Structure formats: C-alpha cells, structure tokens
Amino acid sequence: MKIIEVQFTPLSKIYWFNPENHDLKVADTVIVKTDLGIEMGKIIAIKDINQNEIDTREIKPIFEELGIDPDKP
C-alpha cells in the first residue's frame, strides 16, 4: 500500500494519508481532513508499506491536491 507522509508545520508530528489515485510528489501541498477539521499540509515522503503493519482503517484519503510548493516563489 502506498502512503504519503504529511506535516502541517515544519516541526509538527507526521501523519499518514492514502494518496488514492492522485499523482503526488514530495513537497506538494495537499488538503486533508483530520479529526480537527480541514487542514493544509506538505508531503514530506511517499512510501510503500505492508498493509499488515498498520490498521488501514486509520489511513484517511487526501481531500484535495494543490500541487504547489509553498517554499518556492
């Protein structure tokens, strides 16, 4: 299973999301739905993981792909 690691601020915790059919890359900005509401975060990694390692019900899909790197002018 492919997952994306998203961080909401530079020093915040890393969260996993399901990229579904989106064509994403590291440094893209995405909109995701969290327990606290809709959040914007930056993809810091894309990984393949074994589905037996985690509870896949906890991996939420991304809400929208912005595809922009906020660090570039």
Order of alpha helices (4+ residues) and beta strands (2+ residues): beta-beta-beta-beta-beta
